[in-house]
Amino acid sequence: MNKLIGILEKEDCDVEDALTRCMNMEELYLELLELFVEDDQIDQLMDAFRQKDAAAVFFHSHTLKGVYTNLGMKRLYELDVPVVEGTREKRQESLAGLEEDVDALCREHKRIVAVIRECI
């Protein structure tokens, strides 16, 4: 088994589910992880949050929720759900109580990206 996969399992990632989604192709999963570390969705989400654009926050957080699901990143998924649900109606006032949730999501996302980068 690849070193990165073992590390992700220790990071509470459901690698087994992710590999199932990748037709048990470890190489494909690793390629998707490489794409994940290069993706700027989290930065776009943060920019949208700073600009108080609830529709864009919803779009980026919902996109990331799917990415987290497909990559088996359970902790990130769980951190993202309140952001997605809080902005589902795309109203600016819905952003008021989400600052801590968005910050926690961003910190954890960047931490996981750093963990992955160390291994690829």
FENWO-V132496 format. One record per residue. N is the residue number from 0. RES is the residue in one letter. PHI is phi in whole degrees, -180 to 180 (999 if undefined). OMEGA is omega in radians with two decimals (NA if undefined). D_LAST is the distance of its C-alpha to the last C-alpha in Angstrom with 1 decimal. Layout:
n:N res:RES phi:PHI omega:OMEGA d_last:D_LAST
n:N res:RES phi:PHI omega:OMEGA d_last:D_LAST
This chain:
n:0 res:M phi:999 omega:3.13 d_last:14.2
n:1 res:N phi:-63 omega:-3.14 d_last:10.4
n:2 res:K phi:-58 omega:-3.12 d_last:9.5
n:3 res:L phi:-61 omega:3.13 d_last:7.7
n:4 res:I phi:-62 omega:3.10 d_last:11.0
n:5 res:G phi:-62 omega:3.12 d_last:13.1
n:6 res:I phi:-66 omega:3.14 d_last:11.9
n:7 res:L phi:-64 omega:3.08 d_last:12.5
n:8 res:E phi:-62 omega:3.09 d_last:15.8
n:9 res:K phi:-70 omega:3.12 d_last:16.7
n:10 res:E phi:-90 omega:3.10 d_last:16.1
n:11 res:D phi:68 omega:3.04 d_last:18.9
n:12 res:C phi:-93 omega:3.11 d_last:16.9
n:13 res:D phi:-89 omega:-3.07 d_last:19.0
n:14 res:V phi:-64 omega:3.14 d_last:16.4
n:15 res:E phi:-59 omega:3.10 d_last:19.5
n:16 res:D phi:-65 omega:3.14 d_last:20.9
n:17 res:A phi:-61 omega:3.11 d_last:17.8
n:18 res:L phi:-65 omega:3.07 d_last:17.6
n:19 res:T phi:-61 omega:3.11 d_last:21.4
n:20 res:R phi:-64 omega:3.12 d_last:20.9
n:21 res:C phi:-97 omega:3.13 d_last:18.6
n:22 res:M phi:56 omega:-3.13 d_last:21.3
n:23 res:N phi:59 omega:3.11 d_last:19.5
n:24 res:M phi:-99 omega:-3.11 d_last:17.1
n:25 res:E phi:-58 omega:-3.13 d_last:13.8
n:26 res:E phi:-62 omega:3.10 d_last:12.3
n:27 res:L phi:-64 omega:3.12 d_last:13.7
n:28 res:Y phi:-59 omega:3.13 d_last:12.4
n:29 res:L phi:-65 omega:3.08 d_last:8.8
n:30 res:E phi:-64 omega:3.12 d_last:9.9
n:31 res:L phi:-65 omega:3.08 d_last:11.7
n:32 res:L phi:-65 omega:3.09 d_last:9.1
n:33 res:E phi:-64 omega:3.09 d_last:7.5
n:34 res:L phi:-65 omega:3.14 d_last:11.2
n:35 res:F phi:-59 omega:-3.10 d_last:11.8
n:36 res:V phi:-69 omega:3.13 d_last:9.9
n:37 res:E phi:-91 omega:-3.07 d_last:11.9
n:38 res:D phi:-72 omega:-3.11 d_last:15.0
n:39 res:D phi:-110 omega:3.13 d_last:17.8
n:40 res:Q phi:-56 omega:-3.09 d_last:20.0
n:41 res:I phi:-66 omega:3.09 d_last:20.0
n:42 res:D phi:-67 omega:3.09 d_last:21.2
n:43 res:Q phi:-65 omega:3.09 d_last:23.8
n:44 res:L phi:-61 omega:-3.13 d_last:24.9
n:45 res:M phi:-63 omega:3.10 d_last:25.4
n:46 res:D phi:-62 omega:3.13 d_last:27.3
n:47 res:A phi:-63 omega:3.13 d_last:29.5
n:48 res:F phi:-65 omega:3.13 d_last:30.2
n:49 res:R phi:-62 omega:-3.14 d_last:31.3
n:50 res:Q phi:-86 omega:3.14 d_last:33.5
n:51 res:K phi:58 omega:3.11 d_last:34.9
n:52 res:D phi:-100 omega:-3.05 d_last:34.1
n:53 res:A phi:-61 omega:-3.14 d_last:34.2
n:54 res:A phi:-64 omega:3.13 d_last:33.8
n:55 res:A phi:-71 omega:3.07 d_last:30.6
n:56 res:V phi:-61 omega:3.11 d_last:29.3
n:57 res:F phi:-60 omega:-3.10 d_last:30.2
n:58 res:F phi:-57 omega:-3.08 d_last:28.5
n:59 res:H phi:-70 omega:3.14 d_last:25.1
n:60 res:S phi:-70 omega:3.11 d_last:25.2
n:61 res:H phi:-69 omega:3.08 d_last:26.4
n:62 res:T phi:-61 omega:3.14 d_last:23.7
n:63 res:L phi:-64 omega:3.12 d_last:21.0
n:64 res:K phi:-58 omega:3.09 d_last:23.0
n:65 res:G phi:-66 omega:3.11 d_last:22.5
n:66 res:V phi:-62 omega:-3.14 d_last:18.7
n:67 res:Y phi:-60 omega:3.12 d_last:18.5
n:68 res:T phi:-62 omega:-3.08 d_last:20.9
n:69 res:N phi:-65 omega:-3.13 d_last:19.0
n:70 res:L phi:-94 omega:3.10 d_last:15.7
n:71 res:G phi:75 omega:-3.08 d_last:17.8
n:72 res:M phi:-88 omega:-3.02 d_last:17.3
n:73 res:K phi:-62 omega:-3.10 d_last:20.8
n:74 res:R phi:-63 omega:3.11 d_last:21.1
n:75 res:L phi:-64 omega:3.09 d_last:20.0
n:76 res:Y phi:-58 omega:-3.10 d_last:22.4
n:77 res:E phi:-64 omega:3.09 d_last:25.2
n:78 res:L phi:-70 omega:-3.08 d_last:24.8
n:79 res:D phi:-81 omega:-3.05 d_last:24.9
n:80 res:V phi:-53 omega:3.14 d_last:28.0
n:81 res:P phi:-62 omega:3.12 d_last:30.5
n:82 res:V phi:-70 omega:3.12 d_last:29.4
n:83 res:V phi:-61 omega:-3.08 d_last:29.7
n:84 res:E phi:-67 omega:-3.14 d_last:33.0
n:85 res:G phi:-69 omega:-3.10 d_last:34.3
n:86 res:T phi:-114 omega:-3.07 d_last:34.0
n:87 res:R phi:-54 omega:-3.13 d_last:34.9
n:88 res:E phi:-84 omega:3.03 d_last:38.3
n:89 res:K phi:58 omega:3.12 d_last:36.8
n:90 res:R phi:-103 omega:-3.08 d_last:39.4
n:91 res:Q phi:-56 omega:-3.11 d_last:38.7
n:92 res:E phi:-64 omega:3.12 d_last:40.5
n:93 res:S phi:-70 omega:-3.13 d_last:38.0
n:94 res:L phi:-76 omega:-3.01 d_last:35.4
n:95 res:A phi:-53 omega:-3.08 d_last:37.7
n:96 res:G phi:-97 omega:-3.01 d_last:36.5
n:97 res:L phi:-105 omega:-3.05 d_last:32.8
n:98 res:E phi:-58 omega:-3.14 d_last:31.6
n:99 res:E phi:-65 omega:3.13 d_last:30.4
n:100 res:D phi:-64 omega:-3.14 d_last:28.6
n:101 res:V phi:-65 omega:3.12 d_last:26.8
n:102 res:D phi:-62 omega:-3.14 d_last:25.9
n:103 res:A phi:-63 omega:3.11 d_last:24.6
n:104 res:L phi:-63 omega:-3.11 d_last:22.5
n:105 res:C phi:-63 omega:3.14 d_last:21.0
n:106 res:R phi:-60 omega:-3.11 d_last:20.3
n:107 res:E phi:-68 omega:3.11 d_last:18.6
n:108 res:H phi:-58 omega:-3.11 d_last:16.6
n:109 res:K phi:-66 omega:3.10 d_last:15.3
n:110 res:R phi:-65 omega:3.14 d_last:14.7
n:111 res:I phi:-65 omega:3.08 d_last:12.6
n:112 res:V phi:-60 omega:3.12 d_last:10.6
n:113 res:A phi:-64 omega:3.10 d_last:10.2
n:114 res:V phi:-60 omega:-3.13 d_last:9.3
n:115 res:I phi:-65 omega:-3.12 d_last:6.4
n:116 res:R phi:-58 omega:3.14 d_last:5.3
n:117 res:E phi:-64 omega:-3.04 d_last:6.0
n:118 res:C phi:-103 omega:-3.09 d_last:3.8
n:119 res:I phi:-106 omega:NA d_last:0.0
